[in-house]
Structures are given as C-alpha cells and as structure tokens.
Amino acid sequence: MRSWGIATLAVVLIPARAAEPCQNAQTYRPCELRFELDPSELQTHPNPYASIELEAEFRSPGMKTYLMPGFWDGDRSLVIRFSPTRAGRWDYRLRSNLARLNGLMGSFVASDSGSPGFVRVANVHHWAYDADPIRPKPHLWMGDTCYALAVLDRGLFEQLVQTRASQGFNHIRGYLLGQAGNEVPAYQGAQQPNLEYFRELDSRIRFLNDKGITADLILASDPGQLIRLFPTWSDRARYLRYVVARYAAMNVTWQLVEAYEDYAGARNLLRELGQLLRKLDPYQHPRSTGTKASSGPLAGDEWMDYLVHRTADDALQAIEHQLYGLPQVNIGFGCEDPSGGGAGQRVSTDDFRKRLWTATMNGQYPTYCHARIGAQASSSFDPSDLQAPGAQQMSHWFKFFSNTRHWELEPYFDVEGGRALALPGVEYIVYLETPGPVEVVTEKKSYRVYWFNPITGELIREKREYRGAHFTGKPPTLTQDWVLHLSRDEQKRSMLERWYFESRPVLLQEVEFDPSRVPYQIEEPSQAELRVSELVQYRAKLLRETRATRAMRYVWVGEVTPGDAGYYVLGTGPEGQFTLPKQLIPSLPATLTLRLFGMNTLGKVYSISRVYRLVP
C-alpha cells in the first residue's frame, strides 16, 4: 500500500482543491470531482482532450483502490466521475501532466444508497450484482435492442425506457456513437468529441440507470466505423479512455463492435482494445463484442467475460454452452415483426417466442428485438410498438424465471418430449415447443406441478403433488407450446433464507477427443485439397446408432494457418455447404483445420478434426 503523506496533503490540497467534491456521495451513484483549467494551462493545451492526462486513485474504506481516468468536458472543465462501492470515507489522489493537479489529495464520505451494485459474472454461466460479495443478489438479464439509443427523439426515448422498465427489462442495447449517416456526429475528428452529444448521452444513461436498466453500449457500429473515426492506435486508445472516464461510473456493459467479423484483422484489433478496456475500467463491467454468429472464437484471448450470440441455430447455442464457462447473451435469435416476419431475421410473434424459449433451454440470456424499434436506421417508431405481443411474452418470461433459482439452472437432458433446464433435486423446467406427452427423470423428492402458458403468462397448478423419480404428464392443451415446472417450493424458500448464492458447483464438461470414442466421422469434404473460390460440401456420418445418438447436433468450425483469425463457424447440422471467409485466409497456399463438434441427446460433446490444403 502506498503511503499518502499528510504533509503533502497540506501543501497541495488547498490551492487546487476540487470544487465541492462528491457532495452527498452515495454508493453506486456517480459523483464528480471538477477542476477548472487556468489561462496558461489552456494556452499550453489548446485541445485538452488530446493532450491532458488526468486520473485519480480512490481508496475505499476497506483499503481497495480504484484507478479512474478523467475527461475533458468542454471549455475549461476537467472531470473525474466516480461511483463509490462502499459506504464510509474515501480518499483520493490525482495524477496528471498538469503540475498544479499532480499529487492533489482529498477525501469524501459516501452513504449507502441501497443499490445492489453493478452487474457481474456469477456461478459460471450466470449473473449477479456486486454490492454484497458474500450473499450477492442474482441478476436475471433480459435485454432490449434500440440501436438509436443515443439519437432517438428524447420523448420517445423516455417512453421506451419507462415502458420497458415496467415490463421487467433490465438491459437496453444501442450504439454509443450512433450509426453512420443517421446520427448527430459524436466526433468531428479523431480528437474532437462533440461535447453536447456526450452530455446528452450522459443524461440518457443516467435515466436508464435510474429506472433499473443497464446500458449495453456498442462502442462502434457499422463495418469499419471504429477504424474510420479512429485510424491510429493512439486515437482508439484515447477514445476508449474517454468512454471509460465518462461511463464506467454508471451501470453499463461493453460490446466493442456490432459485428467483429466485418473488421480486417479483427482478432488482433479486438484483443488490443479488450485488454486495454480491462485495464482502464476499475469496475470491470462485463465485456464482449457483437458478432454475426458467435463471439466464441475470441474467448481464448482472455479479455471477454461473456459471450454474445446472434443466432437462432439450436446446435450452435447448445454446443457452445457446453464448451465455455462464460455466460451467454443472445442478441439476435429473432426480431419480432407482428405483421408476420419472413425477411431476414424478422419473424412472427409465435416464431419469436419459440426461439426465445429454445435459447433459454440452451442456457442463454435473451435480448428482445422489435423490427421497427430495434432497426438500425430508425430514429422514430410508433409508441404502440412498445406493447407488441413479443414484448409482453418477454415480460411473462421474466416473471416466470424470477420465481426460480435461475442463477443455478443448467441445461438438463434426462427428458423426453421437450427441452429442459434444472437444478436437480430442486426444480425442473421443461419447454414443450410441440405439445404432447413429456417424461422427466428426477431425484426422488416431492414436487409441485405447474404448467406455464408462455403466450398469456398464466400459471396453472395441478392439484396433485408429484413424488418419484420419473415424471410423466401432458400439458393442459395440445394446441400451443407449454412450459412444465416441477418445483420444491418450500425447499427453495429455505435455500433463500439459509444458503449462500451457490448451492452446488457447476462442473464444466470435458469434451471427448478420442476418435475411437466419437460416434461419427467427417465423410465430406473427402478430398485433400479445397479451392477457396468454390462452395465446399460437408457431411457427417453417424457410426453408431443408439438412444443417445438418435438426434445429434453438429457444429462445423474452421481455422487457417498461417493466420491469427482464430476459428470461424462454417456451418451446422449433419450436412450442408460453406464458403471460406476471406478474413480467415491471409495468404495462399494455406492449411485448413476443419473441426466437427457433435452433441448427443444426453448432452455429451465430442470433437474430431481433419486437415486440408487450401489452393486458389
């Protein structure tokens, strides 16, 4: 621990003290230290954004330190925005290339706001708030999409936020910089932020947080925006530092770009940015990136702490949940179009709901999308869209899972007739997309039996209690999808009162790589060379037909050497065609390692690979 000398405090604190620092400070509420540049400093630094360095090291009542960068807020103003995480006395000391501020020390006292804290990763695949590290409050992530978050008409923005908060949404995702051609420019140049734009965004994120909603900030939108606006590494690093300084004290998550696959050298670019973001953000808000399919290929670079999916593909969702010990948020399993859908990601309300529950059974947290509200080019929408059926069904979803131990549920496979999540011995949740008989193997206990209607939110309790190790039953009707819930309600209440956050460890699966144990093989492509300009046919051949292999799921991924792009998802299912993305092949000739992951009906994951030579 550094020694902060009292004598130094007496010398430097008085002439350069922050004006009324952090008055009425509260935990998890932003407070500010503000400083005014004098005329000589302005003359030396005509563009303070580009040349002034300012940060503060805050020391908590528990002696934990937080290093927070400061930012220029226009004219003569420098600001350090900080949220104390514990009640009590906080001390701070400044570091700066302004001699007058360097070494400045001070303190303030924070009171307890009662906030549960910021969102953090918890229990391998789940979420919690961080205010209480011993008994954290679980966080049930349910997001919405509004790309025009920063530029939407203010009245519509507030109506959106208030409606979504009332429906249970606790995340809204949008572009921090706006989208090219459809925004007030956030930057007039790489080193010229539009201060009015960012002050308005400050206000909007505060409004979201005040309503209990976390802002999922996409730091760059359309293909190449990040490089176009910030062409050099120093430009990008300055931008990242500025964003952290303005928004890390608020309840946010970070998604670096909208779709990393659109960037040349994406893996190296995002690795550098992600590692810098991890270094700059003292609160360690969740970090990931947007994607066209999955951000899983970047997980090994150790800067992400959750995965983003944009897919309705059941195989990719299910297998990657078994491969990675990270939470997964699906931002694009479908975009509700109440008029019927059918174009691109646009789907009908029924299809949206079924995709929502399928993704949930695969262990994913959902983000809603409405075709008009979430449209990238939209700056306005009809307020009646806020009450679309899909949004209402998301609300039903949230209320249902709020009454479960959702932070301990994992995909469960001892079931026939549906897809399941379970905390074995406590509760089992089975989604029946096609209604009919259902069978569930359970621990031998007594369970209350509920049927949940995902369309209306109605919960029907059966009069009987079930006791045994093999539940069989039918839903109330055979005309729609249903959710079966077997629950030991008294046990769950007892666990909330007496037990800690996690009642048992989550064990990650060991993938089977031994070819002699893998029940399938790669039948196509069968040739040793692949031409990169041609479509490639792929096909898996099942070697052993058993109860476990009767409904295999497959994911095909490819990695090219030499190269540092990581793997790409090339296809799913037992057969199909793929083309090799140009980003995957820096030069020719090259070598493709094609890997086929398969998962059986019991959740066991296998992997085999084959190597091919790539030619023009």
C-alpha positions as CSV (number, residue, x, y, z in Angstrom):
1,M,0.0,0.0,0.0
2,R,1.3,3.4,-1.0
3,S,2.0,5.9,1.8
4,W,0.0,9.1,1.3
5,G,1.9,11.7,3.3
6,I,-0.1,14.2,5.4
7,A,2.4,16.9,4.8
8,T,1.9,16.6,1.1
9,L,-1.9,16.9,1.6
10,A,-1.4,20.1,3.5
11,V,0.7,21.6,0.7
12,V,-1.2,20.7,-2.4
13,L,-4.8,20.2,-1.4
14,I,-5.6,23.9,-0.7
15,P,-4.5,25.7,-3.9
16,A,-6.0,23.2,-6.4
17,R,-8.8,21.5,-4.5
18,A,-11.8,20.2,-6.4
19,A,-14.8,22.4,-6.1
20,E,-17.2,20.7,-3.6
21,P,-16.0,17.2,-4.3
22,C,-18.6,14.4,-4.4
23,Q,-21.2,16.2,-2.2
24,N,-23.9,13.8,-0.8
25,A,-22.0,10.8,-2.3
26,Q,-23.9,7.5,-2.3
27,T,-22.8,4.0,-3.2
28,Y,-23.1,3.1,-6.9
29,R,-24.2,6.6,-7.7
30,P,-21.8,8.7,-9.9
31,C,-20.2,11.7,-8.1
32,E,-17.7,14.1,-9.7
33,L,-14.5,15.9,-9.0
34,R,-14.4,19.0,-11.2
35,F,-11.4,21.2,-11.9
36,E,-11.0,24.4,-13.9
37,L,-8.0,25.0,-16.2
38,D,-6.3,28.3,-15.8
39,P,-5.5,30.5,-18.8
40,S,-1.8,29.4,-19.0
41,E,-2.8,25.7,-19.0
42,L,-5.4,26.4,-21.8
43,Q,-2.7,28.1,-23.8
44,T,-0.3,25.1,-23.3
45,H,-3.2,22.6,-24.1
46,P,-5.4,24.1,-26.8
47,N,-7.1,20.7,-27.2
48,P,-7.3,19.3,-23.7
49,Y,-9.0,16.1,-25.0
50,A,-5.8,15.1,-26.8
51,S,-3.0,16.3,-24.5
52,I,-4.1,16.4,-20.9
53,E,-3.6,13.3,-18.7
54,L,-5.7,13.1,-15.6
55,E,-6.6,10.2,-13.3
56,A,-7.4,9.6,-9.7
57,E,-6.6,6.7,-7.4
58,F,-9.5,6.2,-5.0
59,R,-9.0,4.2,-1.8
60,S,-12.1,2.6,-0.2
61,P,-12.9,2.2,3.5
62,G,-11.7,-1.4,3.0
63,M,-8.4,-0.2,1.5
64,K,-9.2,-1.3,-2.0
65,T,-8.0,1.0,-4.7
66,Y,-9.7,2.1,-7.9
67,L,-7.8,4.0,-10.6
68,M,-10.3,6.1,-12.6
69,P,-9.3,8.2,-15.7
70,G,-10.6,11.8,-16.0
71,F,-12.0,13.5,-19.1
72,W,-12.3,16.9,-20.6
73,D,-15.9,18.2,-20.5
74,G,-15.6,21.3,-22.7
75,D,-14.2,24.9,-22.2
76,R,-12.0,24.8,-19.1
77,S,-13.6,21.8,-17.3
78,L,-11.9,18.6,-16.3
79,V,-13.9,15.9,-14.6
80,I,-13.3,12.7,-12.7
81,R,-16.6,10.8,-12.4
82,F,-16.6,8.0,-9.8
83,S,-19.1,5.8,-8.0
84,P,-18.1,4.6,-4.5
85,T,-18.8,1.0,-3.9
86,R,-18.9,1.0,-0.1
87,A,-20.3,3.4,2.5
88,G,-17.7,5.3,4.5
89,R,-14.7,7.6,4.0
90,W,-13.0,7.5,0.6
91,D,-9.5,9.1,0.0
92,Y,-8.2,10.1,-3.4
93,R,-5.0,11.3,-5.0
94,L,-4.6,12.7,-8.5
95,R,-2.0,12.0,-11.2
96,S,-1.7,14.5,-14.0
97,N,0.7,16.1,-16.5
98,L,-0.6,19.4,-15.1
99,A,1.8,20.2,-12.3
100,R,-0.9,22.1,-10.4
101,L,-3.0,19.0,-10.1
102,N,-0.5,16.2,-9.9
103,G,-0.4,14.8,-6.3
104,L,-3.6,16.6,-5.2
105,M,-5.3,14.6,-2.4
106,G,-8.7,14.8,-0.7
107,S,-11.5,12.8,0.7
108,F,-15.3,12.5,0.9
109,V,-17.8,10.3,2.8
110,A,-20.3,8.1,1.0
111,S,-23.6,6.9,2.4
112,D,-25.3,3.6,1.5
113,S,-27.8,4.1,-1.4
114,G,-29.3,0.6,-1.0
115,S,-28.3,-0.2,-4.6
116,P,-27.5,-3.9,-5.3
117,G,-24.4,-2.8,-7.3
118,F,-23.2,-3.3,-10.8
119,V,-23.8,-6.4,-12.9
120,R,-21.1,-9.1,-12.8
121,V,-20.5,-12.6,-13.9
122,A,-21.5,-15.2,-11.3
123,N,-21.7,-19.0,-11.0
124,V,-20.0,-19.8,-14.3
125,H,-22.9,-19.1,-16.7
126,H,-25.0,-16.5,-14.8
127,W,-25.2,-13.0,-13.4
128,A,-25.3,-11.2,-10.1
129,Y,-24.9,-7.7,-8.6
130,D,-21.6,-7.0,-6.9
131,A,-22.6,-4.9,-3.8
132,D,-22.6,-7.8,-1.5
133,P,-19.8,-10.3,-2.3
134,I,-21.0,-12.8,0.4
135,R,-24.7,-13.0,-0.5
136,P,-25.0,-11.3,-3.9
137,K,-28.3,-10.5,-5.4
138,P,-29.0,-12.6,-8.5
139,H,-29.4,-10.8,-11.8
140,L,-31.9,-12.1,-14.4
141,W,-30.6,-10.5,-17.6
142,M,-33.4,-9.5,-20.0
143,G,-32.4,-7.1,-22.7
144,D,-34.0,-5.0,-25.5
145,T,-32.5,-3.5,-28.6
146,C,-32.6,0.1,-29.6
147,Y,-29.7,1.0,-31.9
148,A,-30.7,4.6,-32.0
149,L,-30.4,4.8,-28.2
150,A,-28.2,8.0,-28.4
151,V,-30.2,9.9,-31.0
152,L,-33.8,8.8,-30.6
153,D,-36.2,11.7,-30.0
154,R,-36.0,12.4,-26.3
155,G,-39.7,12.0,-25.6
156,L,-39.8,8.6,-27.4
157,F,-36.6,7.5,-25.6
158,E,-38.1,8.2,-22.2
159,Q,-41.3,6.4,-23.2
160,L,-39.3,3.4,-24.3
161,V,-37.3,3.2,-21.1
162,Q,-40.3,3.7,-18.8
163,T,-42.3,1.0,-20.7
164,R,-39.5,-1.5,-20.8
165,A,-38.8,-1.0,-17.1
166,S,-42.5,-1.7,-16.3
167,Q,-42.3,-4.9,-18.4
168,G,-39.2,-6.2,-16.5
169,F,-36.5,-5.4,-19.0
170,N,-33.2,-4.5,-17.2
171,H,-30.9,-4.0,-20.2
172,I,-31.2,-1.9,-23.4
173,R,-28.6,-2.2,-26.1
174,G,-27.6,0.6,-28.5
175,Y,-24.8,2.4,-30.4
176,L,-22.7,4.7,-28.3
177,L,-21.5,6.7,-31.4
178,G,-24.7,6.3,-33.4
179,Q,-24.8,4.9,-36.9
180,A,-23.1,6.5,-39.9
181,G,-25.5,8.6,-41.8
182,N,-28.2,8.6,-39.1
183,E,-26.7,10.4,-36.1
184,V,-25.6,13.7,-34.8
185,P,-21.8,13.2,-35.2
186,A,-20.3,12.2,-31.9
187,Y,-16.8,13.1,-33.2
188,Q,-15.9,15.9,-35.7
189,G,-12.4,14.3,-35.9
190,A,-10.4,11.6,-34.2
191,Q,-9.6,14.1,-31.4
192,Q,-12.7,16.3,-31.4
193,P,-15.6,14.9,-29.4
194,N,-18.9,16.6,-29.7
195,L,-19.5,17.6,-26.1
196,E,-23.2,18.3,-26.5
197,Y,-23.7,14.8,-27.9
198,F,-21.9,13.2,-25.0
199,R,-23.7,15.3,-22.3
200,E,-27.0,14.2,-23.8
201,L,-25.8,10.6,-23.7
202,D,-24.7,11.1,-20.1
203,S,-28.3,12.1,-19.3
204,R,-29.8,9.2,-21.1
205,I,-27.6,6.6,-19.4
206,R,-28.4,8.1,-16.0
207,F,-32.1,8.0,-16.9
208,L,-31.8,4.3,-17.8
209,N,-29.9,3.5,-14.6
210,D,-32.5,5.4,-12.5
211,K,-35.1,3.0,-13.9
212,G,-33.1,0.0,-13.0
213,I,-31.8,-0.6,-16.6
214,T,-28.2,-1.3,-17.6
215,A,-27.0,0.3,-20.8
216,D,-25.3,-2.2,-23.1
217,L,-23.0,0.1,-25.0
218,I,-21.8,-0.9,-28.5
219,L,-18.6,1.2,-28.9
220,A,-18.7,1.1,-32.7
221,S,-21.5,0.2,-35.2
222,D,-21.3,-0.2,-38.9
223,P,-18.4,-2.1,-40.7
224,G,-15.2,-0.1,-40.2
225,Q,-16.6,2.7,-38.2
226,L,-14.0,2.2,-35.4
227,I,-11.1,2.4,-37.9
228,R,-12.7,5.2,-40.0
229,L,-13.2,7.5,-37.0
230,F,-10.0,6.5,-35.1
231,P,-7.5,5.4,-37.7
232,T,-4.5,5.1,-35.4
233,W,-4.0,3.0,-32.3
234,S,-3.4,6.2,-30.2
235,D,-6.7,7.6,-31.5
236,R,-8.5,4.4,-30.5
237,A,-6.8,4.2,-27.1
238,R,-7.8,7.8,-26.4
239,Y,-11.4,7.1,-27.4
240,L,-11.6,4.1,-25.1
241,R,-10.1,6.0,-22.2
242,Y,-12.6,8.8,-22.8
243,V,-15.6,6.3,-22.9
244,V,-14.4,4.7,-19.7
245,A,-13.9,8.0,-18.0
246,R,-17.5,9.2,-18.8
247,Y,-19.4,5.9,-18.3
248,A,-17.6,3.4,-16.2
249,A,-19.1,5.0,-13.0
250,M,-22.6,4.1,-14.4
251,N,-24.3,0.8,-14.8
252,V,-23.1,-0.3,-18.2
253,T,-21.7,-3.3,-20.1
254,W,-19.3,-3.0,-23.1
255,Q,-19.7,-4.6,-26.5
256,L,-16.7,-3.4,-28.6
257,V,-18.2,-3.5,-32.1
258,E,-21.5,-4.5,-33.7
259,A,-20.0,-7.4,-35.7
260,Y,-16.4,-8.2,-35.3
261,E,-16.3,-10.3,-38.5
262,D,-16.6,-7.1,-40.5
263,Y,-13.2,-5.9,-39.5
264,A,-9.9,-6.9,-41.1
265,G,-7.5,-8.4,-38.5
266,A,-10.5,-8.4,-36.1
267,R,-9.0,-10.8,-33.6
268,N,-5.8,-8.7,-33.0
269,L,-7.7,-5.5,-33.1
270,L,-10.3,-6.6,-30.5
271,R,-7.6,-8.3,-28.4
272,E,-5.8,-5.0,-28.0
273,L,-8.9,-3.0,-27.4
274,G,-10.4,-5.6,-25.0
275,Q,-7.2,-5.8,-22.9
276,L,-7.0,-2.0,-22.7
277,L,-10.6,-1.8,-21.7
278,R,-9.9,-4.4,-18.9
279,K,-7.0,-2.3,-17.8
280,L,-8.9,1.1,-17.8
281,D,-12.2,0.1,-16.2
282,P,-11.8,-0.2,-12.5
283,Y,-15.2,-1.7,-12.0
284,Q,-14.7,-4.5,-14.6
285,H,-18.0,-4.1,-16.2
286,P,-18.9,-7.1,-18.4
287,R,-17.0,-7.1,-21.7
288,S,-17.7,-8.8,-25.1
289,T,-18.3,-7.9,-28.7
290,G,-21.2,-8.1,-31.2
291,T,-21.0,-10.8,-33.8
292,K,-22.7,-12.3,-36.9
293,A,-22.9,-15.7,-35.2
294,S,-20.8,-16.1,-32.0
295,S,-18.0,-14.3,-30.2
296,G,-16.8,-17.7,-29.0
297,P,-13.8,-17.7,-31.4
298,L,-12.3,-14.8,-29.4
299,A,-12.9,-16.3,-25.9
300,G,-9.4,-17.7,-25.7
301,D,-7.9,-14.3,-25.8
302,E,-8.9,-13.7,-22.1
303,W,-10.4,-10.2,-22.3
304,M,-14.0,-11.2,-22.7
305,D,-16.1,-12.3,-19.7
306,Y,-19.3,-13.2,-21.5
307,L,-20.2,-14.5,-25.0
308,V,-22.5,-12.8,-27.4
309,H,-24.6,-14.9,-29.9
310,R,-26.6,-13.7,-32.8
311,T,-28.2,-16.9,-34.0
312,A,-31.4,-19.0,-33.8
313,D,-29.3,-22.1,-34.5
314,D,-30.1,-24.6,-31.8
315,A,-26.9,-26.6,-32.4
316,L,-24.5,-23.6,-32.0
317,Q,-26.3,-22.4,-28.9
318,A,-26.4,-25.8,-27.2
319,I,-22.8,-26.9,-28.0
320,E,-21.1,-23.6,-27.2
321,H,-22.9,-23.5,-23.8
322,Q,-21.1,-26.8,-23.0
323,L,-17.7,-25.6,-24.4
324,Y,-17.4,-22.3,-22.5
325,G,-17.5,-21.4,-18.8
326,L,-19.0,-18.0,-19.6
327,P,-22.5,-16.5,-19.6
328,Q,-24.1,-16.3,-23.0
329,V,-26.3,-13.5,-24.2
330,N,-28.2,-13.9,-27.4
331,I,-28.8,-10.6,-29.2
332,G,-30.3,-12.0,-32.4
333,F,-32.3,-15.2,-32.3
334,G,-35.1,-13.3,-34.0
335,C,-36.6,-9.8,-34.4
336,E,-40.3,-9.7,-33.9
337,D,-42.3,-8.4,-36.8
338,P,-46.0,-8.6,-35.7
339,S,-47.0,-8.2,-39.4
340,G,-45.8,-11.8,-40.0
341,G,-42.0,-11.7,-40.5
342,G,-40.3,-13.7,-43.1
343,A,-37.5,-11.3,-44.2
344,G,-34.0,-11.9,-42.8
345,Q,-34.1,-12.1,-39.0
346,R,-37.7,-10.8,-38.9
347,V,-40.0,-13.5,-37.6
348,S,-43.6,-13.7,-36.5
349,T,-44.6,-13.4,-32.8
350,D,-45.1,-17.2,-32.5
351,D,-41.7,-17.9,-34.0
352,F,-40.0,-15.3,-31.8
353,R,-41.5,-16.8,-28.7
354,K,-40.4,-20.3,-29.6
355,R,-36.9,-19.1,-30.4
356,L,-36.8,-17.3,-27.1
357,W,-37.7,-20.4,-25.1
358,T,-35.4,-22.6,-27.1
359,A,-32.4,-20.3,-26.5
360,T,-33.3,-20.2,-22.8
361,M,-33.3,-24.0,-22.6
362,N,-29.8,-23.8,-24.1
363,G,-28.7,-21.7,-21.2
364,Q,-28.7,-18.3,-22.9
365,Y,-30.0,-14.9,-21.7
366,P,-32.3,-13.2,-24.2
367,T,-32.3,-9.8,-25.8
368,Y,-35.5,-8.7,-27.5
369,C,-35.7,-7.1,-30.9
370,H,-38.7,-5.4,-32.5
371,A,-38.4,-4.9,-36.2
372,R,-39.2,-1.1,-36.0
373,I,-37.8,-0.1,-32.6
374,G,-34.6,-2.1,-33.0
375,A,-34.0,-1.1,-36.6
376,Q,-30.5,0.3,-37.2
377,A,-31.8,3.1,-39.5
378,S,-34.7,4.0,-37.3
379,S,-34.8,7.2,-35.3
380,S,-38.6,7.0,-34.5
381,F,-41.3,4.4,-34.0
382,D,-44.9,4.1,-33.2
383,P,-45.3,4.1,-29.4
384,S,-47.9,1.3,-29.7
385,D,-45.0,-0.9,-30.8
386,L,-43.8,-0.9,-27.2
387,Q,-46.8,-3.2,-26.4
388,A,-46.1,-5.7,-29.1
389,P,-47.1,-9.3,-28.2
390,G,-43.4,-10.4,-28.2
391,A,-42.5,-7.8,-25.6
392,Q,-45.4,-8.9,-23.5
393,Q,-44.3,-12.5,-23.8
394,M,-40.8,-11.5,-22.7
395,S,-42.4,-9.9,-19.7
396,H,-44.1,-13.2,-18.9
397,W,-40.7,-14.9,-19.3
398,F,-39.2,-12.6,-16.8
399,K,-41.9,-13.1,-14.2
400,F,-41.7,-16.8,-14.6
401,F,-37.9,-17.0,-14.1
402,S,-38.0,-14.5,-11.3
403,N,-39.6,-17.2,-9.2
404,T,-36.9,-19.8,-9.9
405,R,-33.3,-20.2,-8.9
406,H,-32.4,-19.1,-12.4
407,W,-28.8,-18.4,-11.4
408,E,-28.3,-22.1,-10.8
409,L,-30.2,-23.6,-13.7
410,E,-28.3,-25.5,-16.3
411,P,-29.4,-27.4,-19.4
412,Y,-30.8,-30.8,-18.5
413,F,-31.0,-33.8,-20.7
414,D,-32.9,-36.7,-18.9
415,V,-36.1,-35.6,-20.6
416,E,-38.4,-36.9,-23.4
417,G,-40.8,-34.6,-25.3
418,G,-39.2,-31.3,-24.6
419,R,-36.1,-29.3,-23.7
420,A,-35.1,-28.6,-20.1
421,L,-33.2,-26.6,-17.5
422,A,-32.8,-27.9,-14.0
423,L,-31.3,-27.6,-10.6
424,P,-31.5,-31.3,-9.9
425,G,-33.5,-32.2,-6.8
426,V,-34.9,-28.7,-6.5
427,E,-36.7,-27.7,-9.8
428,Y,-37.0,-28.8,-13.4
429,I,-38.3,-26.6,-16.2
430,V,-39.2,-28.2,-19.5
431,Y,-40.2,-26.4,-22.7
432,L,-42.6,-28.3,-24.9
433,E,-42.5,-26.5,-28.3
434,T,-44.6,-29.3,-29.7
435,P,-47.2,-30.1,-27.1
436,G,-47.6,-33.8,-26.1
437,P,-46.5,-36.3,-23.5
438,V,-43.4,-35.4,-21.5
439,E,-41.2,-37.6,-19.3
440,V,-38.6,-36.2,-16.9
441,V,-36.2,-38.2,-14.8
442,T,-35.9,-36.5,-11.4
443,E,-34.3,-37.0,-8.0
444,K,-36.8,-38.8,-5.8
445,K,-38.5,-36.0,-4.0
446,S,-41.9,-34.4,-3.7
447,Y,-42.6,-31.6,-6.3
448,R,-45.4,-29.3,-7.0
449,V,-46.5,-29.4,-10.6
450,Y,-47.2,-26.3,-12.6
451,W,-48.0,-25.6,-16.3
452,F,-47.0,-22.2,-17.6
453,N,-48.6,-20.6,-20.6
454,P,-45.8,-18.6,-22.4
455,I,-48.3,-16.7,-24.5
456,T,-50.5,-15.4,-21.7
457,G,-48.3,-15.8,-18.6
458,E,-51.0,-17.9,-16.9
459,L,-49.6,-20.4,-14.3
460,I,-51.7,-23.5,-13.7
461,R,-51.1,-25.5,-10.6
462,E,-52.1,-29.2,-10.7
463,K,-53.9,-30.4,-7.6
464,R,-51.7,-33.4,-7.2
465,E,-48.1,-33.3,-5.9
466,Y,-45.7,-35.5,-7.8
467,R,-43.3,-37.8,-5.8
468,G,-41.0,-40.1,-7.6
469,A,-38.1,-40.4,-9.9
470,H,-39.8,-40.5,-13.3
471,F,-42.5,-37.8,-14.0
472,T,-44.9,-38.3,-16.9
473,G,-47.7,-36.0,-17.9
474,K,-49.4,-33.9,-20.6
475,P,-49.9,-30.2,-20.9
476,P,-53.4,-28.7,-20.4
477,T,-54.0,-28.4,-24.2
478,L,-52.4,-29.7,-27.3
479,T,-52.9,-26.5,-29.4
480,Q,-49.8,-24.5,-28.4
481,D,-46.4,-24.6,-26.7
482,W,-46.2,-25.0,-22.9
483,V,-43.7,-25.0,-20.0
484,L,-43.7,-27.6,-17.3
485,H,-42.3,-26.6,-13.9
486,L,-41.6,-29.2,-11.2
487,S,-40.7,-27.3,-8.1
488,R,-39.9,-27.9,-4.5
489,D,-41.2,-24.5,-3.4
490,E,-40.6,-24.9,0.4
491,Q,-37.1,-26.1,-0.3
492,K,-36.4,-23.0,-2.5
493,R,-37.7,-20.7,0.2
494,S,-35.5,-22.4,2.8
495,M,-32.4,-22.1,0.5
496,L,-33.0,-18.4,0.1
497,E,-33.1,-18.0,3.8
498,R,-30.2,-20.2,4.9
499,W,-27.9,-20.9,2.0
500,Y,-25.4,-18.9,0.1
501,F,-25.7,-17.9,-3.5
502,E,-24.5,-21.2,-5.0
503,S,-25.8,-24.4,-3.5
504,R,-23.6,-26.7,-5.6
505,P,-20.7,-26.2,-8.0
506,V,-21.2,-26.1,-11.8
507,L,-18.9,-28.7,-13.4
508,L,-17.8,-28.0,-16.9
509,Q,-17.9,-30.8,-19.4
510,E,-14.7,-32.5,-20.7
511,V,-15.0,-32.8,-24.5
512,E,-14.2,-36.2,-25.9
513,F,-11.4,-36.0,-28.4
514,D,-10.5,-39.7,-28.7
515,P,-11.5,-40.7,-32.3
516,S,-12.3,-44.3,-31.1
517,R,-15.0,-42.9,-28.8
518,V,-16.5,-40.4,-31.2
519,P,-19.7,-41.9,-32.7
520,Y,-19.4,-40.1,-36.0
521,Q,-16.8,-39.2,-38.7
522,I,-16.3,-36.5,-41.3
523,E,-17.5,-38.0,-44.6
524,E,-17.2,-34.9,-46.7
525,P,-15.2,-33.0,-47.7
526,S,-13.2,-36.1,-48.7
527,Q,-10.6,-34.6,-50.9
528,A,-7.2,-33.4,-49.6
529,E,-7.3,-30.0,-51.3
530,L,-10.0,-27.4,-51.2
531,R,-10.4,-24.5,-53.6
532,V,-11.2,-21.3,-51.8
533,S,-13.3,-20.0,-54.7
534,E,-15.7,-22.9,-54.6
535,L,-18.6,-24.0,-52.3
536,V,-17.5,-26.8,-50.1
537,Q,-19.9,-29.7,-49.3
538,Y,-19.8,-31.0,-45.8
539,R,-21.4,-34.2,-44.4
540,A,-21.1,-36.1,-41.1
541,K,-21.6,-39.9,-41.0
542,L,-23.0,-41.5,-37.8
543,L,-21.1,-44.6,-36.9
544,R,-23.2,-45.9,-34.0
545,E,-27.0,-45.6,-33.7
546,T,-28.0,-45.6,-30.0
547,R,-30.7,-43.9,-27.9
548,A,-28.1,-41.1,-27.2
549,T,-27.1,-40.5,-30.9
550,R,-30.6,-40.6,-32.4
551,A,-30.7,-36.8,-32.6
552,M,-27.2,-35.5,-32.8
553,R,-26.4,-31.7,-33.1
554,Y,-23.4,-30.7,-35.1
555,V,-21.3,-27.5,-35.4
556,W,-18.5,-27.2,-38.1
557,V,-15.7,-24.7,-37.4
558,G,-12.5,-23.9,-39.4
559,E,-9.1,-22.4,-38.5
560,V,-6.5,-21.5,-41.1
561,T,-2.7,-21.5,-40.7
562,P,-0.7,-19.4,-41.2
563,G,-3.0,-16.8,-39.7
564,D,-4.3,-15.4,-36.4
565,A,-8.0,-15.0,-37.1
566,G,-9.0,-17.9,-34.8
567,Y,-11.8,-20.3,-35.8
568,Y,-14.9,-19.4,-37.8
569,V,-18.3,-21.1,-37.6
570,L,-18.7,-22.5,-41.1
571,G,-21.9,-24.5,-40.7
572,T,-24.2,-26.5,-38.5
573,G,-26.2,-29.7,-38.9
574,P,-25.2,-33.1,-40.4
575,E,-24.7,-31.7,-43.9
576,G,-24.6,-28.6,-46.0
577,Q,-22.3,-26.2,-47.8
578,F,-19.9,-23.5,-46.7
579,T,-17.6,-20.9,-48.2
580,L,-14.4,-19.9,-46.6
581,P,-14.5,-16.3,-45.3
582,K,-11.8,-14.1,-46.9
583,Q,-10.8,-12.8,-43.4
584,L,-9.8,-16.4,-42.5
585,I,-7.2,-16.7,-45.3
586,P,-4.4,-14.1,-45.2
587,S,-2.5,-15.8,-48.0
588,L,-2.3,-19.0,-50.1
589,P,-1.3,-21.7,-50.0
590,A,-2.6,-22.4,-46.5
591,T,-3.9,-25.2,-44.3
592,L,-7.4,-25.5,-43.0
593,T,-8.2,-27.5,-39.9
594,L,-11.8,-28.4,-40.0
595,R,-13.3,-29.4,-36.7
596,L,-16.6,-31.1,-36.2
597,F,-18.3,-30.8,-32.7
598,G,-21.2,-33.1,-32.0
599,M,-23.5,-33.3,-29.0
600,N,-25.8,-36.3,-28.3
601,T,-29.2,-36.2,-26.7
602,L,-27.6,-36.7,-23.2
603,G,-25.5,-33.5,-23.6
604,K,-22.2,-35.3,-24.2
605,V,-19.9,-33.3,-26.6
606,Y,-17.4,-34.9,-29.0
607,S,-14.8,-33.4,-31.4
608,I,-12.9,-34.7,-34.4
609,S,-10.9,-32.8,-37.0
610,R,-9.4,-33.2,-40.4
611,V,-6.7,-31.1,-42.2
612,Y,-7.0,-29.8,-45.8
613,R,-4.7,-27.9,-48.1
614,L,-6.2,-24.6,-49.4
615,V,-5.4,-23.6,-53.0
616,P,-6.7,-20.7,-55.3
